[in-house]
Structures are given as structure tokens and as C-alpha cells.
Amino acid sequence: MGKHYSISFVIPFFNESKYLKQMLESLEEQNLDDIFVEIILVDGKSIDNSKDIILEFISSSKNENIDYKIFDNNNQKTPFGFNIGIENSKADIVGFGGAHAIYPQNLFLNVLDVFSQTDADVIGGGHKKIIPDKLGILSKAVSALYVSPLGAGVASYLRKTESGYVDTVWGGFYKKYIFGSVGKFNTKLSRSQDYELNTRIRDAGYKIYFNPIFNNDYIIKTDLTLLYKRAFRTGYFLPEAWYENISSLSLRHIVPAIFLIYVLGLFIIVFYELDNVIIYTPIILYGILIFYSSLWLSIIKRYGFSGMITMPIFFLYHLLYGLGTLFGLFYHAIKRK
């Protein structure tokens, strides 16, 4: 008779050799009592030694309550990886994670506890600590982007400290019947597939619950070029999700595009020497907010000088995010015709 798994935990990865060991160790050290968990690792055709690291780790695993399984994702895209995990899962609860996370020691026991204490259909948390992948003032400043509500930390699960029902969570643990009801991850999407799925889940009347007990430490890549590519690509792929499901459109997603249009409009205003204080009010308010954010990061969040240099980093991030959104709106509209 086979094992009865309480939870299936799916982690897609691609070229993550630098981060896998810490992530796997945090899973290996889980307190599990008498429950069994399967860890489903889905490889998006990595070309580094990620798979070798995993196989070596599995061969030395001593946690008898965890079974590690590897599957290939020939399509490479993340939603395909998630769906491969769902299709091969054996438990009634399916969770999703990432290779950059370091998980709390009682993660899976807490999942069962919270499900038993709430009427939620999906539960999850966010990040307890954002860890830069390199040392240095600039790397620390880039990591601060994911802490400030004015940066990439606008999602509620990145700032929330109290339990409650929300619109989305990071990763998340799903009661498996949900996928039979609303479908799995949308494989047409290159990004935002989790938010789009959670939108369908909410629209169907199911509940998503946040609890900070699930918060993990997350290692963020801090290369500046990579950051700005990510900003553009995130904005670029958002409209793809909107065209699939308009309910997934959120005001916070379109603000950068509106801001970019406004900034471009300022150049025209300056060129034609149109003097009107009201016209400059938004950029003045933006400057005040971004300056306040840098002080908050420097003093309250103890980022020091790294917090102060976030202002130009954030500004360019917002512009490129908005530029990606505008490009995406036109490209994905044409693509659908």
C-alpha cells in the first residue's frame, strides 16, 4: 500500500543552481510529525547543473516523511510547470513555491492547521525577509524595491502583517478540487498566471486566506540590468492576462503606464512653455512620495544609504514597467486578431 500524502508541493525551476541547495535544505528540515509530503520539482530544461544538484540532494535525503520527484517541463513556461505538478500530484492539497525561497520549518504542519481552522479554499503568505543575492550598497537598494509599497512591494501579501481574506497570496496552497472547478493555470500566459488563476477562484466564490505564519525568506536577484528587463517584461505581459480575463486587471497594474504617459506629456508642456502649477502637481507629489519612501527605507527599515539611492532606481523601474504595459497592450491586441 502506497503512502498517503497530506500535501503535494510543486516547485518549477530553470537554471537555479545558485539557489537550490538552500531551498531544498529548508524543505528537508521540515517538522512533519506523522504526515507525508511529496515535493514535485519541475525542470524547465535547465542548461546548468540544477538537475544534478537536486539528484545529489535526493540521494542523501534522510527525511523519511518527504518524497522528492522530478518531472520535465518541455514547454519551459511556468504555468506549464505548475500544471505538470498538479497533474502528477497525489495529495488533496497542492502548494506552489519557488527555488529562491527559504521556507519556515513548520510550513506543512501549519498548512493543515490553518485549513482546519478556516473555511478558506486557498491559503498562503508572503515574504518575511527579502535577501539580496549579492553584497553591496546597490544590491541592497535593488532589494528594497520589493519592500517599499512604491516599488514592487505593492502587493498586499508583501506588506500585510495580520491574517485575513485577500485577493491573492504568494505561491499558495490550494484544495485540489478547485482545479476541477475553475481549471488549472492558463498556459497562454507568460506572466501573472497565479494572479489570473486567483481571480477566477474569487469570481467562482472561493476564498483566499493570508496568514503571515507562511511567510518565507526570499533571495532576490539584484543585477540592475536584469531588474529593468524584469520591469519591462512584467508590464509587457500583464495585458496578456487582461485580454484572457478582464477581472485580473487591477488599478495598481496600470498606474505605471498612466505615469509614463504623463511624464512624456511634461516634455511637450515644457517645450511649449505652458506654465500651470496644476499640471506639475502630480510629478511634485510623486517626488514627495518617492523621497518619503527613501527616508522610510533608510531609517525605519534600516537600509541606510541604500535606501536613499532608491529614488532613481524606482523612477526608472516605474517608467520601464509602464512602457512594457503600453507595448503589451498593442502587441497582445494585434496578436489576438
N, C-alpha and C positions, 0 to 999 in steps of 0.2 A: 504494500500500500504506500503511495507517494505521500510526500509532505503536504500539509495544508498550510499554504502561505496566507498570512494575515494581510500583507501588503506587497505589492509589486512596485518597485521604484525604478523609473526609466530615466536614463541619462544619455542623451545623444552627445557625440563628441567628434571633433575633427582637428587633428594636429594640436593636441593639447598636452604633449609630453611634459611640458614645464609645470603643469598644474595637477596632473592626475594623481600623483603619489599622496599629496596632502588630502585631496578629496577622498580617495579610497581609504586612507587611514582613519579619517573621521567616520566613515561608514563601518569599518572593521571594528572600531572601538565602541559601537553602539551597545547600550544596555538593552537586552531583549527579553529577559526572563525566559518564559517558555513559548514565545511566539517565533514564527519563522518568516523570514523576509527574502524575497528574490530581488536582486539588483540586476536590471537589464541594461546593459551597456550597448549602445548602437553606434557603430563606427561609420562615419560619412566618407569612407575611402581615404583615410589619413595616409599621408605620404611621409610622415616622420615615424618615430618608433613608439607611438602611442599604444598601438595594439600589443607590442612586445612587453611594454611596461605593465599593462593590465594582465596579460597572461602570466607573467612572472609573479605578479602580486597574488593572483588567484591560486597559483601553485603553492604559495606559502601561507595562505589564509588559515587561521586557526579558529575562526568564529563559526561554530557548527550550526548556528541558527541563521546563517546567511548563505545563500547560493548565488554565485555570480554567473551571469550568462552573457555571451557576446553575440550580437547579430550585425549583419552588414546592411548599410543603407546605400544602395547603388545610386539612388536619386540625389543623395547628398543633402538636400534641403532639410531644414529642421523639422517641419511638420511631417514629412515622410518618416523621419526618425522616431518622432513621438508615436505615430500610428503603428509603426512596426512594434514598438514596445507594448502598446495596447493590445494588438492582435496576438502577441505571444505571452501576455500576462496570464497568470493563474489565480490571482487573488481578486477579491471583490472590491478592494480599494487599490487604485492606481495613482501613484505620485510621480511628479516630474521634477527633475533637478538639472544642475549644470556642472560642468567639470571645474569651474572656478570657485565653487562654494566649499566651505568647510562647515560641516553640519554639526548641530548641537547633539550631545551624547545620548539624550533620551528622545530623539526625534520620532521614532516609530511608535514607541510606547505612548508618547504624548498625542500622536495622531489618533490612536484608538481611544484614548481618554476623552479628547475633545469631541470626537464624533459621538461618543456615548452620552455626552453632556449637552449637546446642542441638536437642533433639527436641521443643521446645515447639510448640504449635499456636496459642497466643496469647502475645504479648509486650507489655510496656508498662512504664511507670514511674509517677511521681507528680509532686509539685511540689518544685522546688528552693528557690523563694522565694515567699512569699505577700506580695503588694504591695497595700496599701490604696488604694482609688480616690481617697481624699481625704487631705489633710494634717491633722494634729491628734492630740491625745492619745487621744480617744475612738475615732477611726477606727483608730488603731494598736492599741488594746486589742481592738476587734472582730476585727481581722485575726489577733490572737493566738489567737483561738478555734480557728483552723484549724491551729495549730502544736502546741498542747497535747494530749496524749493524753486529758485530762479534758474537752476541748471537742469540737469537731467533727473533730479530728485523730486520731480513734481508729482509722481505717482503717490497716492496716499499710503501705500504699504511701505514706502521708504521713510515716511515721517511719523506714521501712526504709532502710538505707544499703548493704546488700550484696545482690548478685544471688542469686536463688533462686526456687523454685517457691512460688506463693502462691494465695490463693483468688480474688483479683480485682486489677485494676490500673486506673489512671485512663485513660480513653479506650481505649487498646489497639489493637494491630494483629493482625488475625485472618487465618488462612489461609482462603480463601473457601469451601473445601469444608465447613467447619464449619456454615455456614448451611444447606447442603443436608442435613446430618446431624441437627442439633438444632433447626433453624428459626431465624428471624430474631428481632428484638426483639419482645417481647409488646406489641402495640398497645392492650391492655386497661389497661395500667399508665400512670399519670401520672408516677410517680417510680420510682426503683430499678430501672429496666428493664435497666440494664447489669449490676447485681449478679445479678438474676434470670437473665439470659442466661448469665452466667459460672457460675452454679450448675448450670444444665442442661449446660453444657460439661464441668464437672468430673464430674458424675454420669454422663456418657457416656464417661468415661475419658480425655478430652483433658487436656492440660497447659497451665497458665498460668504464665508466667515473668516475674519482675520484674527489671529492670536499671536502676539509677539513671542510666545514661547517657541515658535517655529523659526524665528529669525536666525539667519546664519551669517558667518563672516564671508565676505566675497572679495576675491582678488580681481582687481580691475587692471586691464592693460592701459598704460598711461602714455604710450607714444603719441605725440601731438598730431602727427600726420594721420595716424590710424583713427584718432579721436574725430578729426574733421571729416574723414571719409565716412565714419560711422554716422556722424550727424547728418550728412547729405543723404546717405543710403536709408537711414531711418525715416527721414522726411519723405524721401522718394517713394518708399514702399507703402507708406500709410494710405494714400488714395486707393491703392490696390485693394486694401481691406474695406474701405468705404464703398467702393463700387460693388463689392461682394455682399456687404451688409451695412447699410447706412446707419444702423443703430450703433455701430462701433465708432462713429465719428464723435469726437469729444472736443469741446472748445479749446482745451489745452493743446490739442494737436494742431490746430490751425492758427493759433496766435503767432508763432514764428513767421508764417507766410504773410500774415497781415502786417507784421512789424517790418519785414523786408520791403514790402510794397511802400510802406510809409517812409522808410529810410531813403529809398530810391526817389520818392516824391520830394523829399527835402532838397535833393540836389537840384531839381527843377526850380523849386521855390527860391533857393539861394541864387541860382543863375539869373532868374528874372527879378531878383531883389525885392521879393514880396515880404514886407515886414509886418508880421502879425504875431503877437505873443501867443495867441491861442494855437497857432499852427505848430509852434515849438514846444507846447506843453507836454505832449506825450514823450518826446525824447528827453526832456528835462526830468520828468517823473521816472523814466527808465533809468537815467543816470543816478538819480537819488536811490532808487531801489537796488541797483546793482552795487552801489557804493555801500549801502547799508548791509547788503548780503556779504560783501567782502569783510566788513568790520565784524559781523556776526560770526563768520567763519574763523577769522583771525583770533577773536577774543573768547567768544562763548564756546566755539568748537575747538579752539586751541590749535589752529592751523598756522598761527604766526604770520610770517612774511608771505608764506604760500597762499594764505587767504587773501592778502591784498592784491596779489597779481592775478587773481581770478577774473578781474573785471574785463580785460581784453580777451581772455580765453572764452568767457561766457558770451561776450558780444559776438565774436566770430562764430561761435557754436550756434547761436540763435539765427544768424544770417544764413549759414550754410544749411541748417535744418529747414528754414523757410524756403530757401532756393530749391532744395530737394523736393519739398512738397509741391511747389509750383510746377517743376518739371514733371513730377509724378502725376499730377492732375491731368496734364495734357497727354502724356505718353500712355498712361493706362486707359484713358478715354478713347484714344485712337486705336489702341491695341484691341479693345473690346468690340470695335465696329467690324 
